[in-house]
Each structure stands twice: as structure tokens, then as C-alpha cells.
Amino acid sequence: MKHRVAGRRLDRTTEHRIAMFRNQVTSLLRHERIVTTTPKAKELKRIADKIITLGKKGTSHARRIAFRDIRDGEVIDKLFGPIAERYATRAGGYSRIIHKGKRHGDNADMSIIELVDRAAAAEGKGDAGEAKAGKPVKAEKAEKKSDKKAPVAEKAPKAKAK
């Protein structure tokens, strides 16, 4: 019986599991959205919510504890800056798990884990990126491809006629 045993082993040694979750928490806080297997996402949610709570405290002791798990200075600054401000009024539940489906290679359940208020921040980045880059629309790309293919199709029959 598994009384009072929390967490999943995930077929890994303790050291590997701790290192894996530290890397995943760092990636989640950096990108605010990652794709992983569902059991890993469920465990990662517990750890990430605790780290974000440390960011909300904002004390130097909380910063030291967070740096123990997140060994990246940029991510620590983001955690204690914008992320802490974003979740200042929220009482827990900082991340969500969206089930994606099965992975093709081994049929594992895949999920997307993301920070909850990410949508507003992501929309702002997308608009600025489109206006800044000024990339052509997909329809324009399709027209360019069709223009390139047309001369190739004309050359092929001439080669057969000889």
C-alpha cells in the first residue's frame, strides 16, 4: 500500500528525476509553455506552483531557495519581476495542463503545460513581431510558389517533344 507517499517515480533515479524537474521548471518559466508527457506535466505543476509562490514572496531567502532549483539568473529575474507581479492577486493555480493526445512513437499521453495568464502576454508579443518583421502573408507565399512552378511545367513538355 502507498500510504503517505507523494509524487511519481517516473522510472528514474532520484537524482535524475530532480534534475529533470529543475530543467523543466526553468523551461516553463522561460517560455511559459512547454509540451511534455501527462504524468510529467502533473508533477511539474506541483513544483512550478511552489516556485512561483516563492517569487511572490520576494524576500532574499525566497530568492536563494528558488535559485537552488532554477540555476539561471535571467529566469530568476523574470520570476521575481514580471511573473510575481502578474500573479500578485492570484491565490494559487498558476499553471494549467491541456491534454494534447498521443505521441506517435510510443503512444504516450502528451500534454501542454502553460502559465495561466500567458494569453495576454503572448498576444502582445505576436502583434509586435508581425508589425516588426512585416513578413508576407501565406497567400502571397502561395502565389510566389505557383509562379515558380509554372515555368518548370512548361519546360517539361518541350523536353519530351525532342
VEXLO-490274 format. One record per atom (N, C-alpha, C): chain; residue in three letters; atom name; residue number from 1; x, y, z. Coordinates in nm, 2 decimals. Layout:
// residues N
[A ALA CA NUM [X Y Z]] ...
This chain:
// residues 162
[A MET N 1 [0.08 -0.12 0.00]] [A MET CA 1 [0.00 0.00 0.00]] [A MET C 1 [0.09 0.12 0.00]] [A LYS N 2 [0.04 0.23 -0.07]] [A LYS CA 2 [0.12 0.35 -0.08]] [A LYS C 2 [0.06 0.46 0.01]] [A HIS N 3 [0.07 0.44 0.13]] [A HIS CA 3 [0.02 0.54 0.22]] [A HIS C 3 [0.13 0.65 0.25]] [A ARG N 4 [0.09 0.77 0.24]] [A ARG CA 4 [0.17 0.88 0.27]] [A ARG C 4 [0.30 0.89 0.18]] [A VAL N 5 [0.28 0.85 0.06]] [A VAL CA 5 [0.39 0.85 -0.04]] [A VAL C 5 [0.34 0.95 -0.15]] [A ALA N 6 [0.40 1.06 -0.16]] [A ALA CA 6 [0.36 1.16 -0.26]] [A ALA C 6 [0.46 1.16 -0.38]] [A GLY N 7 [0.40 1.19 -0.49]] [A GLY CA 7 [0.49 1.20 -0.61]] [A GLY C 7 [0.50 1.08 -0.69]] [A ARG N 8 [0.55 1.09 -0.81]] [A ARG CA 8 [0.56 0.98 -0.91]] [A ARG C 8 [0.71 0.95 -0.93]] [A ARG N 9 [0.75 0.83 -0.94]] [A ARG CA 9 [0.89 0.79 -0.97]] [A ARG C 9 [0.93 0.81 -1.11]] [A LEU N 10 [0.84 0.79 -1.20]] [A LEU CA 10 [0.86 0.80 -1.35]] [A LEU C 10 [0.97 0.72 -1.40]] [A ASP N 11 [1.00 0.61 -1.34]] [A ASP CA 11 [1.11 0.52 -1.38]] [A ASP C 11 [1.24 0.58 -1.39]] [A ARG N 12 [1.28 0.67 -1.30]] [A ARG CA 12 [1.40 0.74 -1.29]] [A ARG C 12 [1.46 0.73 -1.15]] [A THR N 13 [1.59 0.75 -1.14]] [A THR CA 13 [1.65 0.76 -1.01]] [A THR C 13 [1.62 0.89 -0.95]] [A THR N 14 [1.64 0.91 -0.82]] [A THR CA 14 [1.61 1.03 -0.75]] [A THR C 14 [1.68 1.15 -0.81]] [A GLU N 15 [1.81 1.13 -0.84]] [A GLU CA 15 [1.89 1.24 -0.89]] [A GLU C 15 [1.85 1.28 -1.03]] [A HIS N 16 [1.82 1.18 -1.11]] [A HIS CA 16 [1.77 1.21 -1.25]] [A HIS C 16 [1.64 1.28 -1.25]] [A ARG N 17 [1.55 1.24 -1.16]] [A ARG CA 17 [1.42 1.30 -1.15]] [A ARG C 17 [1.42 1.44 -1.10]] [A ILE N 18 [1.51 1.47 -1.00]] [A ILE CA 18 [1.52 1.60 -0.95]] [A ILE C 18 [1.58 1.70 -1.06]] [A ALA N 19 [1.68 1.65 -1.13]] [A ALA CA 19 [1.75 1.73 -1.23]] [A ALA C 19 [1.65 1.75 -1.35]] [A MET N 20 [1.57 1.65 -1.38]] [A MET CA 20 [1.47 1.67 -1.49]] [A MET C 20 [1.37 1.77 -1.46]] [A PHE N 21 [1.31 1.77 -1.34]] [A PHE CA 21 [1.21 1.87 -1.30]] [A PHE C 21 [1.27 2.01 -1.28]] [A ARG N 22 [1.39 2.02 -1.24]] [A ARG CA 22 [1.46 2.15 -1.23]] [A ARG C 22 [1.47 2.21 -1.37]] [A ASN N 23 [1.51 2.13 -1.47]] [A ASN CA 23 [1.52 2.17 -1.60]] [A ASN C 23 [1.39 2.21 -1.66]] [A GLN N 24 [1.29 2.13 -1.63]] [A GLN CA 24 [1.15 2.16 -1.69]] [A GLN C 24 [1.09 2.28 -1.63]] [A VAL N 25 [1.11 2.31 -1.50]] [A VAL CA 25 [1.06 2.43 -1.43]] [A VAL C 25 [1.13 2.55 -1.49]] [A THR N 26 [1.26 2.54 -1.52]] [A THR CA 26 [1.33 2.65 -1.58]] [A THR C 26 [1.28 2.68 -1.72]] [A SER N 27 [1.25 2.58 -1.80]] [A SER CA 27 [1.20 2.59 -1.93]] [A SER C 27 [1.06 2.65 -1.93]] [A LEU N 28 [0.98 2.60 -1.83]] [A LEU CA 28 [0.84 2.65 -1.82]] [A LEU C 28 [0.84 2.80 -1.79]] [A LEU N 29 [0.92 2.84 -1.70]] [A LEU CA 29 [0.92 2.98 -1.66]] [A LEU C 29 [0.98 3.07 -1.77]] [A ARG N 30 [1.08 3.02 -1.85]] [A ARG CA 30 [1.14 3.09 -1.95]] [A ARG C 30 [1.04 3.11 -2.07]] [A HIS N 31 [0.98 3.00 -2.12]] [A HIS CA 31 [0.90 3.00 -2.23]] [A HIS C 31 [0.75 3.02 -2.20]] [A GLU N 32 [0.71 2.99 -2.08]] [A GLU CA 32 [0.57 3.00 -2.03]] [A GLU C 32 [0.48 2.90 -2.09]] [A ARG N 33 [0.53 2.80 -2.17]] [A ARG CA 33 [0.45 2.69 -2.22]] [A ARG C 33 [0.55 2.59 -2.28]] [A ILE N 34 [0.53 2.46 -2.23]] [A ILE CA 34 [0.61 2.35 -2.28]] [A ILE C 34 [0.52 2.23 -2.31]] [A VAL N 35 [0.57 2.14 -2.39]] [A VAL CA 35 [0.50 2.02 -2.42]] [A VAL C 35 [0.57 1.90 -2.36]] [A THR N 36 [0.51 1.82 -2.28]] [A THR CA 36 [0.57 1.70 -2.22]] [A THR C 36 [0.46 1.59 -2.20]] [A THR N 37 [0.50 1.48 -2.14]] [A THR CA 37 [0.41 1.37 -2.12]] [A THR C 37 [0.31 1.41 -2.00]] [A THR N 38 [0.20 1.36 -2.00]] [A THR CA 38 [0.10 1.39 -1.90]] [A THR C 38 [0.14 1.37 -1.75]] [A PRO N 39 [0.20 1.25 -1.72]] [A PRO CA 39 [0.25 1.23 -1.58]] [A PRO C 39 [0.36 1.33 -1.54]] [A LYS N 40 [0.45 1.36 -1.63]] [A LYS CA 40 [0.55 1.47 -1.60]] [A LYS C 40 [0.49 1.60 -1.58]] [A ALA N 41 [0.39 1.63 -1.66]] [A ALA CA 41 [0.32 1.76 -1.65]] [A ALA C 41 [0.25 1.78 -1.52]] [A LYS N 42 [0.19 1.67 -1.47]] [A LYS CA 42 [0.11 1.67 -1.34]] [A LYS C 42 [0.21 1.69 -1.23]] [A GLU N 43 [0.33 1.63 -1.23]] [A GLU CA 43 [0.42 1.65 -1.13]] [A GLU C 43 [0.49 1.79 -1.14]] [A LEU N 44 [0.51 1.83 -1.26]] [A LEU CA 44 [0.57 1.96 -1.28]] [A LEU C 44 [0.48 2.08 -1.23]] [A LYS N 45 [0.35 2.06 -1.24]] [A LYS CA 45 [0.26 2.16 -1.20]] [A LYS C 45 [0.27 2.19 -1.05]] [A ARG N 46 [0.29 2.08 -0.97]] [A ARG CA 46 [0.31 2.10 -0.82]] [A ARG C 46 [0.44 2.18 -0.79]] [A ILE N 47 [0.54 2.14 -0.86]] [A ILE CA 47 [0.67 2.21 -0.84]] [A ILE C 47 [0.67 2.35 -0.88]] [A ALA N 48 [0.62 2.38 -1.00]] [A ALA CA 48 [0.62 2.51 -1.06]] [A ALA C 48 [0.53 2.61 -0.98]] [A ASP N 49 [0.42 2.56 -0.93]] [A ASP CA 49 [0.34 2.65 -0.84]] [A ASP C 49 [0.41 2.69 -0.71]] [A LYS N 50 [0.48 2.59 -0.66]] [A LYS CA 50 [0.56 2.63 -0.54]] [A LYS C 50 [0.67 2.73 -0.57]] [A ILE N 51 [0.73 2.72 -0.68]] [A ILE CA 51 [0.84 2.81 -0.72]] [A ILE C 51 [0.78 2.95 -0.74]] [A ILE N 52 [0.66 2.96 -0.81]] [A ILE CA 52 [0.60 3.09 -0.83]] [A ILE C 52 [0.56 3.15 -0.70]] [A THR N 53 [0.51 3.07 -0.61]] [A THR CA 53 [0.48 3.12 -0.48]] [A THR C 53 [0.60 3.19 -0.41]] [A LEU N 54 [0.72 3.12 -0.43]] [A LEU CA 54 [0.84 3.18 -0.37]] [A LEU C 54 [0.87 3.32 -0.44]] [A GLY N 55 [0.84 3.32 -0.57]] [A GLY CA 55 [0.86 3.45 -0.64]] [A GLY C 55 [0.77 3.56 -0.59]] [A LYS N 56 [0.65 3.52 -0.55]] [A LYS CA 56 [0.55 3.62 -0.50]] [A LYS C 56 [0.60 3.67 -0.36]] [A LYS N 57 [0.67 3.59 -0.28]] [A LYS CA 57 [0.72 3.64 -0.15]] [A LYS C 57 [0.82 3.75 -0.17]] [A GLY N 58 [0.91 3.73 -0.26]] [A GLY CA 58 [1.01 3.84 -0.30]] [A GLY C 58 [1.12 3.86 -0.20]] [A THR N 59 [1.13 3.78 -0.10]] [A THR CA 59 [1.24 3.80 0.00]] [A THR C 59 [1.37 3.75 -0.05]] [A SER N 60 [1.48 3.78 0.01]] [A SER CA 60 [1.61 3.73 -0.03]] [A SER C 60 [1.62 3.58 0.00]] [A HIS N 61 [1.56 3.54 0.11]] [A HIS CA 61 [1.56 3.40 0.14]] [A HIS C 61 [1.48 3.32 0.03]] [A ALA N 62 [1.37 3.37 -0.01]] [A ALA CA 62 [1.29 3.30 -0.11]] [A ALA C 62 [1.37 3.30 -0.24]] [A ARG N 63 [1.45 3.40 -0.27]] [A ARG CA 63 [1.53 3.41 -0.39]] [A ARG C 63 [1.64 3.30 -0.39]] [A ARG N 64 [1.70 3.28 -0.27]] [A ARG CA 64 [1.80 3.18 -0.25]] [A ARG C 64 [1.74 3.04 -0.27]] [A ILE N 65 [1.62 3.02 -0.22]] [A ILE CA 65 [1.56 2.88 -0.23]] [A ILE C 65 [1.52 2.86 -0.38]] [A ALA N 66 [1.47 2.96 -0.45]] [A ALA CA 66 [1.44 2.95 -0.59]] [A ALA C 66 [1.56 2.92 -0.67]] [A PHE N 67 [1.67 2.99 -0.64]] [A PHE CA 67 [1.80 2.97 -0.71]] [A PHE C 67 [1.85 2.83 -0.70]] [A ARG N 68 [1.82 2.77 -0.59]] [A ARG CA 68 [1.86 2.63 -0.57]] [A ARG C 68 [1.81 2.54 -0.68]] [A ASP N 69 [1.68 2.56 -0.72]] [A ASP CA 69 [1.62 2.48 -0.82]] [A ASP C 69 [1.64 2.54 -0.96]] [A ILE N 70 [1.64 2.67 -0.98]] [A ILE CA 70 [1.65 2.74 -1.11]] [A ILE C 70 [1.79 2.80 -1.11]] [A ARG N 71 [1.88 2.75 -1.18]] [A ARG CA 71 [2.02 2.79 -1.18]] [A ARG C 71 [2.04 2.89 -1.30]] [A ASP N 72 [1.94 2.97 -1.34]] [A ASP CA 72 [1.96 3.06 -1.45]] [A ASP C 72 [1.92 3.20 -1.40]] [A GLY N 73 [2.01 3.30 -1.40]] [A GLY CA 73 [1.98 3.43 -1.35]] [A GLY C 73 [1.87 3.50 -1.42]] [A GLU N 74 [1.86 3.49 -1.55]] [A GLU CA 74 [1.76 3.56 -1.63]] [A GLU C 74 [1.62 3.51 -1.58]] [A VAL N 75 [1.61 3.38 -1.57]] [A VAL CA 75 [1.48 3.32 -1.53]] [A VAL C 75 [1.44 3.36 -1.39]] [A ILE N 76 [1.54 3.37 -1.30]] [A ILE CA 76 [1.52 3.42 -1.16]] [A ILE C 76 [1.47 3.56 -1.16]] [A ASP N 77 [1.53 3.64 -1.24]] [A ASP CA 77 [1.49 3.78 -1.25]] [A ASP C 77 [1.34 3.79 -1.31]] [A LYS N 78 [1.31 3.71 -1.40]] [A LYS CA 78 [1.18 3.71 -1.46]] [A LYS C 78 [1.08 3.66 -1.36]] [A LEU N 79 [1.12 3.56 -1.28]] [A LEU CA 79 [1.03 3.50 -1.18]] [A LEU C 79 [1.00 3.61 -1.07]] [A PHE N 80 [1.10 3.68 -1.02]] [A PHE CA 80 [1.08 3.77 -0.91]] [A PHE C 80 [1.03 3.91 -0.97]] [A GLY N 81 [1.02 3.93 -1.10]] [A GLY CA 81 [0.98 4.05 -1.16]] [A GLY C 81 [0.84 4.04 -1.22]] [A PRO N 82 [0.84 4.02 -1.35]] [A PRO CA 82 [0.71 4.02 -1.42]] [A PRO C 82 [0.61 3.91 -1.38]] [A ILE N 83 [0.66 3.79 -1.35]] [A ILE CA 83 [0.57 3.67 -1.31]] [A ILE C 83 [0.52 3.70 -1.17]] [A ALA N 84 [0.60 3.75 -1.08]] [A ALA CA 84 [0.55 3.77 -0.95]] [A ALA C 84 [0.44 3.88 -0.95]] [A GLU N 85 [0.46 3.99 -1.03]] [A GLU CA 85 [0.36 4.09 -1.04]] [A GLU C 85 [0.23 4.04 -1.11]] [A ARG N 86 [0.24 3.96 -1.21]] [A ARG CA 86 [0.13 3.91 -1.28]] [A ARG C 86 [0.04 3.82 -1.18]] [A TYR N 87 [0.10 3.75 -1.09]] [A TYR CA 87 [0.02 3.66 -1.01]] [A TYR C 87 [0.01 3.71 -0.86]] [A ALA N 88 [0.03 3.84 -0.84]] [A ALA CA 88 [0.03 3.90 -0.71]] [A ALA C 88 [-0.11 3.88 -0.64]] [A THR N 89 [-0.22 3.89 -0.72]] [A THR CA 89 [-0.35 3.88 -0.66]] [A THR C 89 [-0.41 3.74 -0.67]] [A ARG N 90 [-0.35 3.65 -0.74]] [A ARG CA 90 [-0.40 3.51 -0.76]] [A ARG C 90 [-0.35 3.43 -0.64]] [A ALA N 91 [-0.44 3.35 -0.59]] [A ALA CA 91 [-0.41 3.26 -0.47]] [A ALA C 91 [-0.39 3.12 -0.52]] [A GLY N 92 [-0.28 3.09 -0.59]] [A GLY CA 92 [-0.26 2.95 -0.64]] [A GLY C 92 [-0.32 2.93 -0.77]] [A GLY N 93 [-0.28 2.81 -0.83]] [A GLY CA 93 [-0.33 2.77 -0.96]] [A GLY C 93 [-0.27 2.85 -1.07]] [A TYR N 94 [-0.14 2.86 -1.07]] [A TYR CA 94 [-0.07 2.95 -1.17]] [A TYR C 94 [-0.05 2.88 -1.30]] [A SER N 95 [-0.07 2.75 -1.31]] [A SER CA 95 [-0.04 2.68 -1.44]] [A SER C 95 [-0.16 2.59 -1.47]] [A ARG N 96 [-0.17 2.56 -1.60]] [A ARG CA 96 [-0.28 2.47 -1.65]] [A ARG C 96 [-0.22 2.36 -1.74]] [A ILE N 97 [-0.29 2.25 -1.74]] [A ILE CA 97 [-0.25 2.13 -1.82]] [A ILE C 97 [-0.35 2.11 -1.93]] [A ILE N 98 [-0.31 2.11 -2.05]] [A ILE CA 98 [-0.41 2.09 -2.16]] [A ILE C 98 [-0.36 1.96 -2.23]] [A HIS N 99 [-0.45 1.86 -2.23]] [A HIS CA 99 [-0.42 1.73 -2.29]] [A HIS C 99 [-0.42 1.74 -2.44]] [A LYS N 100 [-0.31 1.69 -2.50]] [A LYS CA 100 [-0.28 1.71 -2.64]] [A LYS C 100 [-0.32 1.59 -2.73]] [A GLY N 101 [-0.30 1.47 -2.67]] [A GLY CA 101 [-0.33 1.35 -2.75]] [A GLY C 101 [-0.21 1.25 -2.72]] [A LYS N 102 [-0.20 1.16 -2.82]] [A LYS CA 102 [-0.10 1.05 -2.81]] [A LYS C 102 [0.03 1.09 -2.89]] [A ARG N 103 [0.14 1.05 -2.84]] [A ARG CA 103 [0.27 1.07 -2.92]] [A ARG C 103 [0.28 0.95 -3.02]] [A HIS N 104 [0.32 0.98 -3.14]] [A HIS CA 104 [0.33 0.88 -3.25]] [A HIS C 104 [0.42 0.76 -3.22]] [A GLY N 105 [0.54 0.79 -3.16]] [A GLY CA 105 [0.64 0.68 -3.15]] [A GLY C 105 [0.60 0.58 -3.05]] [A ASP N 106 [0.55 0.61 -2.93]] [A ASP CA 106 [0.53 0.52 -2.83]] [A ASP C 106 [0.38 0.53 -2.77]] [A ASN N 107 [0.30 0.61 -2.83]] [A ASN CA 107 [0.16 0.62 -2.79]] [A ASN C 107 [0.15 0.68 -2.64]] [A ALA N 108 [0.24 0.76 -2.60]] [A ALA CA 108 [0.24 0.82 -2.47]] [A ALA C 108 [0.14 0.94 -2.47]] [A ASP N 109 [0.07 0.96 -2.36]] [A ASP CA 109 [-0.02 1.07 -2.35]] [A ASP C 109 [0.06 1.20 -2.34]] [A MET N 110 [0.04 1.29 -2.43]] [A MET CA 110 [0.11 1.42 -2.43]] [A MET C 110 [0.02 1.53 -2.38]] [A SER N 111 [0.08 1.63 -2.31]] [A SER CA 111 [0.01 1.75 -2.26]] [A SER C 111 [0.09 1.87 -2.28]] [A ILE N 112 [0.02 1.98 -2.28]] [A ILE CA 112 [0.08 2.11 -2.28]] [A ILE C 112 [0.06 2.17 -2.14]] [A ILE N 113 [0.17 2.22 -2.08]] [A ILE CA 113 [0.16 2.28 -1.95]] [A ILE C 113 [0.20 2.43 -1.98]] [A GLU N 114 [0.12 2.52 -1.93]] [A GLU CA 114 [0.14 2.66 -1.96]] [A GLU C 114 [0.10 2.74 -1.83]] [A LEU N 115 [0.16 2.86 -1.82]] [A LEU CA 115 [0.12 2.95 -1.72]] [A LEU C 115 [-0.02 3.01 -1.75]] [A VAL N 116 [-0.10 3.04 -1.65]] [A VAL CA 116 [-0.24 3.07 -1.67]] [A VAL C 116 [-0.27 3.20 -1.75]] [A ASP N 117 [-0.21 3.31 -1.70]] [A ASP CA 117 [-0.23 3.44 -1.77]] [A ASP C 117 [-0.13 3.47 -1.88]] [A ARG N 118 [-0.09 3.36 -1.95]] [A ARG CA 118 [0.00 3.37 -2.06]] [A ARG C 118 [-0.06 3.44 -2.18]] [A ALA N 119 [-0.19 3.42 -2.20]] [A ALA CA 119 [-0.25 3.46 -2.33]] [A ALA C 119 [-0.24 3.61 -2.35]] [A ALA N 120 [-0.25 3.69 -2.26]] [A ALA CA 120 [-0.24 3.84 -2.28]] [A ALA C 120 [-0.10 3.87 -2.31]] [A ALA N 121 [0.00 3.81 -2.25]] [A ALA CA 121 [0.14 3.84 -2.28]] [A ALA C 121 [0.18 3.79 -2.41]] [A ALA N 122 [0.13 3.67 -2.45]] [A ALA CA 122 [0.16 3.61 -2.58]] [A ALA C 122 [0.10 3.69 -2.70]] [A GLU N 123 [-0.02 3.74 -2.68]] [A GLU CA 123 [-0.08 3.82 -2.79]] [A GLU C 123 [0.00 3.95 -2.81]] [A GLY N 124 [0.05 4.01 -2.71]] [A GLY CA 124 [0.12 4.13 -2.73]] [A GLY C 124 [0.25 4.10 -2.80]] [A LYS N 125 [0.32 3.99 -2.77]] [A LYS CA 125 [0.44 3.96 -2.84]] [A LYS C 125 [0.42 3.93 -2.99]] [A GLY N 126 [0.31 3.86 -3.02]] [A GLY CA 126 [0.27 3.82 -3.16]] [A GLY C 126 [0.25 3.94 -3.24]] [A ASP N 127 [0.17 4.04 -3.19]] [A ASP CA 127 [0.14 4.16 -3.27]] [A ASP C 127 [0.27 4.24 -3.30]] [A ALA N 128 [0.35 4.25 -3.20]] [A ALA CA 128 [0.48 4.33 -3.22]] [A ALA C 128 [0.57 4.26 -3.32]] [A GLY N 129 [0.57 4.13 -3.31]] [A GLY CA 129 [0.66 4.05 -3.40]] [A GLY C 129 [0.61 4.06 -3.55]] [A GLU N 130 [0.48 4.06 -3.57]] [A GLU CA 130 [0.43 4.07 -3.70]] [A GLU C 130 [0.45 4.21 -3.76]] [A ALA N 131 [0.43 4.31 -3.68]] [A ALA CA 131 [0.44 4.45 -3.73]] [A ALA C 131 [0.59 4.48 -3.75]] [A LYS N 132 [0.68 4.42 -3.67]] [A LYS CA 132 [0.82 4.45 -3.68]] [A LYS C 132 [0.88 4.38 -3.80]] [A ALA N 133 [0.84 4.25 -3.82]] [A ALA CA 133 [0.91 4.17 -3.93]] [A ALA C 133 [0.85 4.21 -4.06]] [A GLY N 134 [0.71 4.23 -4.07]] [A GLY CA 134 [0.65 4.26 -4.19]] [A GLY C 134 [0.66 4.14 -4.29]] [A LYS N 135 [0.65 4.02 -4.25]] [A LYS CA 135 [0.66 3.91 -4.33]] [A LYS C 135 [0.54 3.90 -4.43]] [A PRO N 136 [0.56 3.84 -4.55]] [A PRO CA 136 [0.44 3.82 -4.64]] [A PRO C 136 [0.34 3.72 -4.59]] [A VAL N 137 [0.22 3.74 -4.62]] [A VAL CA 137 [0.11 3.66 -4.58]] [A VAL C 137 [0.12 3.52 -4.66]] [A LYS N 138 [0.06 3.42 -4.60]] [A LYS CA 138 [0.06 3.29 -4.67]] [A LYS C 138 [0.01 3.29 -4.81]] [A ALA N 139 [-0.09 3.37 -4.83]] [A ALA CA 139 [-0.15 3.37 -4.97]] [A ALA C 139 [-0.04 3.43 -5.07]] [A GLU N 140 [0.03 3.53 -5.02]] [A GLU CA 140 [0.14 3.58 -5.11]] [A GLU C 140 [0.25 3.48 -5.13]] [A LYS N 141 [0.28 3.40 -5.03]] [A LYS CA 141 [0.38 3.29 -5.05]] [A LYS C 141 [0.33 3.19 -5.15]] [A ALA N 142 [0.20 3.15 -5.14]] [A ALA CA 142 [0.14 3.06 -5.23]] [A ALA C 142 [0.15 3.11 -5.37]] [A GLU N 143 [0.13 3.24 -5.40]] [A GLU CA 143 [0.13 3.29 -5.53]] [A GLU C 143 [0.28 3.29 -5.58]] [A LYS N 144 [0.37 3.32 -5.50]] [A LYS CA 144 [0.51 3.31 -5.54]] [A LYS C 144 [0.55 3.17 -5.58]] [A LYS N 145 [0.51 3.07 -5.50]] [A LYS CA 145 [0.54 2.93 -5.53]] [A LYS C 145 [0.47 2.89 -5.67]] [A SER N 146 [0.35 2.93 -5.69]] [A SER CA 146 [0.28 2.89 -5.81]] [A SER C 146 [0.35 2.96 -5.93]] [A ASP N 147 [0.40 3.08 -5.92]] [A ASP CA 147 [0.48 3.15 -6.02]] [A ASP C 147 [0.60 3.07 -6.06]] [A LYS N 148 [0.67 3.02 -5.96]] [A LYS CA 148 [0.79 2.95 -5.98]] [A LYS C 148 [0.77 2.81 -6.05]] [A LYS N 149 [0.66 2.75 -6.01]] [A LYS CA 149 [0.62 2.62 -6.07]] [A LYS C 149 [0.58 2.63 -6.21]] [A ALA N 150 [0.52 2.73 -6.25]] [A ALA CA 150 [0.46 2.75 -6.39]] [A ALA C 150 [0.57 2.73 -6.50]] [A PRO N 151 [0.68 2.80 -6.49]] [A PRO CA 151 [0.79 2.79 -6.59]] [A PRO C 151 [0.84 2.64 -6.59]] [A VAL N 152 [0.85 2.58 -6.48]] [A VAL CA 152 [0.91 2.45 -6.48]] [A VAL C 152 [0.82 2.35 -6.55]] [A ALA N 153 [0.68 2.37 -6.54]] [A ALA CA 153 [0.59 2.28 -6.60]] [A ALA C 153 [0.60 2.30 -6.76]] [A GLU N 154 [0.62 2.42 -6.80]] [A GLU CA 154 [0.63 2.45 -6.95]] [A GLU C 154 [0.76 2.39 -7.01]] [A LYS N 155 [0.87 2.38 -6.93]] [A LYS CA 155 [0.99 2.32 -6.98]] [A LYS C 155 [0.98 2.17 -7.00]] [A ALA N 156 [0.91 2.11 -6.91]] [A ALA CA 156 [0.90 1.96 -6.92]] [A ALA C 156 [0.84 1.91 -7.05]] [A PRO N 157 [0.73 1.96 -7.10]] [A PRO CA 157 [0.68 1.91 -7.23]] [A PRO C 157 [0.77 1.94 -7.35]] [A LYS N 158 [0.85 2.05 -7.35]] [A LYS CA 158 [0.94 2.07 -7.45]] [A LYS C 158 [1.05 1.97 -7.46]] [A ALA N 159 [1.10 1.93 -7.34]] [A ALA CA 159 [1.20 1.82 -7.33]] [A ALA C 159 [1.15 1.69 -7.39]] [A LYS N 160 [1.02 1.66 -7.37]] [A LYS CA 160 [0.97 1.54 -7.42]] [A LYS C 160 [0.95 1.54 -7.57]] [A ALA N 161 [0.92 1.66 -7.63]] [A ALA CA 161 [0.89 1.67 -7.77]] [A ALA C 161 [1.02 1.64 -7.85]] [A LYS N 162 [1.14 1.67 -7.80]] [A LYS CA 162 [1.26 1.64 -7.88]] [A LYS C 162 [1.28 1.50 -7.88]] 
